[in-house]
Amino acid sequence: MTRSSLIAGPTPADAPARRPSGAAALAVALTLHTELWAPLVEYREESRWTSLIDPAAAAAVLDPSLHAELADAQIWLLSWLPGQGTDVHDHGSAAGAFAVARGTLTERVIAARVREAVHQSTTDLAAGRVRYFGAHYVHQVTNTLAEPAVSLHVYAPALRWMNTYRVERGALVRTGTERAGVDW
Ligand SMILES: [Fe+2]
């Protein structure tokens, strides 16, 4: 490193502020408001259960500082019995976040790399944990433990489609596309 690069390089003060996205803030705040979602939760033996949450109902319990984030947000409430989970999937053009509200979910993240095998990591997310992501984020979420789980998912813009994948010989192979109004 040269002296000039030391002088001209970015300093901590120049770095942009790093903070969770608005969707993550919404998701975490909503998990704290059990009065909003707990009475709605159902569990289904045959598959995960999902329900949309009315943004107006969310606004009624959230701090006003988060109301602007609700403008284009779509909020899903999901329940997961032990063993229930998703395929490997992306979120189409949507960005967003999900927070675990009850129980623990195991997230497997698959990162595709140019001319390299995909990189995979798996993390257990207990209640209170949050993940936020942009487009092209590929993951699989499963309830691998013995207790039912509940999570809140915030998408902005709304989730319109999702591609599903399998990992084959170190590469992501698309297996299908699921569309809002058709597949969920
Ligand atoms: Fe997802």
Boltz pocket constraint, residues with backbone or C-beta under 6 A from the ligand:
constraints:
  - pocket:
      binder: B
      contacts: [[A, 89], [A, 90], [A, 91], [A, 139]]
      max_distance: 6.0
